[in-house]
């Protein structure tokens, strides 16, 4: 049952999805396939097709010994599958998704950072230390980049916002930006990250917001990546550390 207690399942495209939405909650086990097919009034072959759709959507899990179980609802798998398909069609779609993500982070900034607790803030400080250590050693702190942004918004209780922000990083890696090797760009990005974290720790959320906007390029209406670069570079870029590029190299685009 949905949170309002009303039924809004009529628009779902299969009997199984309607049945799951109206009769099961997270953690419930489903009947055996033949029993479930009889209850739904469809063939076992048709049911297997619909079960595969539900599994792909992240709505159920199927295990050989324990059977089928309903999973807690999350939009992550649906969002990720859709984005990955779009990138297979045209990698430049990531620019559009990046613009959406930038606006979502900006819109939820104040709400998100106000919810962070002491442990979260300590994690942000640790992430920053790890990132600077990697940069100073000539390595690309992609894991820290992802962790920093997701930690900042981790206390939100909006699954769609969290799902979209997580999906962004799946696409980021799919188009090869996790191995982007412009050191001057990385240094500027992490300087902004440092400002954001320092502002959150001190409670100056407005300064943190300004740093967020500046580092994503929203003030200049610039998206994170170049449509031309993505279209012309469908394969992943090889990361070749060049510490010398920290010095006197003109910056390109912001994150």
N, C-alpha and C positions, 0 to 999 in steps of 0.2 A: 504494500500500500504506500502511496506517495505521502509526503509530509502533511499535505492538507487534508488527507483522508478521502479525497475524491478520486474518481477513476478517469484517467485521461489516456487510456491505452488504445482507444478505438483507431487511432491513426497509425499504430504500429503495423509493419508490413507482413507479419507472420503470426500464425496461431500460437506458436511457442512463445514468442516475445510477449504477446498479450497475456498468455497464461502465466508466465513467470512474474510479470509486473503485478498481476492481480492476486496471485496465490502464494507467493514465496517471498521470503526475506533472506538477507545475507546469512550464510551458514547452513541454510536448509539443504537437505539432500533430496535429489530428484528420484522418482521411481525408475525402475528398469525400463529400457527402451520400449519393449513391447507393451508394457503396462501404460507408459506415457503416451505411446502412439494410439492405443485404444481409447484413452481418456480424451485425447485431442481429436480423434476421428480422422486420422491421417495414416498413411502407410509408414512403415519403419524407414523406408528409403527417404521419403520426404522429411521425416523427423530428423534423420541423420544430417540432412542438408541444413535444416534450420538450427540444429545443435552446433554445427560447425560455424555458422554465422554468429551465434551467440558466444561461442568460445573466442572467435576472432575479435569480437567486440569487448571481450574481457568481462562478460556477464556471468559465465560459468567456467568451472574447471572440470576436466575429465581425467580421472586417474584409474589405471587398470584394476586395482584391488579395492579401492574405496568408492568407486562409482562417480556420479556427477553431483556437484555441489554448487549452489548459487554463491557468487562472490559479491562483496560490497560494491555498490555502484561507483564507478570512476570513469570519467570521460577520456582518460589518458590514451588508452589503446586506440580508440576511434579517432581521436585527434592526430595521433602519431601516424597511424596508417594512412589517413587522408593526406597529411603533409608529405609523407614519404612518396606517396603516389604522385602528388603534384610535382615534386622535385624530379621524379623520374621522367615526367612529361616535359618539364622545363625547369632547370635549376634556378632560373631567375625569379620563380615564384617565392623563393626565400626572402627576397627583398620585401615583398608585400607582407609576408608573415612577420618579418622583423619590425616593420613599421607598426603593425598591430601590437606586437609585444612591447615595444617602446612606450606606446600610449597607455597600455594596461599597467605597466610598472609605474608610470607617472601618476595615473589616476588613483592607484591604490597605495602610493608611497606612505602618506601620512597615517593611514589606518594600519598599515602593515608594521611600520617601525615602532608605533606606539604600543604594539602588542608584544614586542620582543622582551624577553626576560634577561636576567643576569647571565645565565648559561649561554643563551644565544649570542649575547654581546661578547662574551669570552671566546666563543667559537669564531666570531668575526675577526677578533684580534689575532687569533691563532692562524686563521686562513690568510690574513694579510702577511704575517711573518713568514709563512711557508711560501707565499707567492714571491715576496721580495728575495728570499733565499734562492729560489729557483731562477729568478731573473738575473740576479747577481752572478749565478753560476752558469749563465748562458742557456737556461732551459725555459721552455714555454709552459707557464702555469695554467694550463687549460682546466684541469680538475678543480683548482682553486677558483678560477673564474666562474665556473658553473656553480660551485658550492656557495660562493659569496652571494650571488644574485638570488639563488633559491633560498638561502638562509634568511636573507632580508625579508622575504615574503612568506616564510614558512608558517607563521602563526595565523595567517588568514584562514577562515573557515569556508571559503568559497571554492568548491572543488573545480569549478570551471576556470577560474583564474589560475589556480595552482596547476591544473592540467595544461592550460595554454602555455604557462611559463616553462613547465617541464618539457613540453613538446618542442618549444623553441630550440632547446639545446640538442634535442635529437636531430633536428634539421641542421643546426649549426655544424654538427659533426658530419652529417651526411654530405654536405657540400664542401667539406674539407677545411672549414675555418678554424678547426681546433689545431691545425698545424700552420696557421698563418704566421710568417716569420719576420715581420717588420719590427725590429726591436724598438725603434723610436716610437712607433705606434703603441707598442705594448707598454713602454715606460709611461707615456702620457695617459693611457687607459688606467694603469694602476695608480698613478698619482691621483686621478679622479676617484678611484675606489678608496684610496686612503682618506681623501676628504670626506667621502660618504660615511665611512666607518667612524672616523673621528667625530663627525657631526652627530651620528647616532649615539655614540658613547656619551657625548657631552649634553645630549638632549636638544641640540640645535637642529631640529628636523628641517627647518626651512633651508639652512645652508646645505644640508644633505640632499634635499630635493633639487636645489640649484645645480649641485655637482652631478646628480643623476641626469638632469636634462642636458647639461653641457656635454656629458660624456657619451650620451646616445645620439647627440646631434639634432634633437627635436627642435631646438630654437632656430636652427638653420634649415628646418624641413629636409634634413638629409637622413636617408636610411642608413642602416649599418653597413651594408655592402653594396658594391656597384653592380647594377643589373648587367652591364656589359661584361664585367669580370666573371660573374657567375655563368653567363651564357657561353662564354668562350673557354671556361675552365671547368668542364664537367668532372675531371678527375681530381683527386686529392693532391694538394701541394706538399712537396717534401720540405720538411723543416730543417734548415741549415743554420744553426746558431752562428751569429756574427757579433760578438760583444762590441766590436768597434763601431757598429752602427748606432750604438747609444749616443755617439758624439756627432753633433752638428749635422744630423740628417733631417731634412724638412719632413714634417708630418704629412700624412695623407688624410684619410677620413677617420672620424671618430668611430668608436665601437659600433 
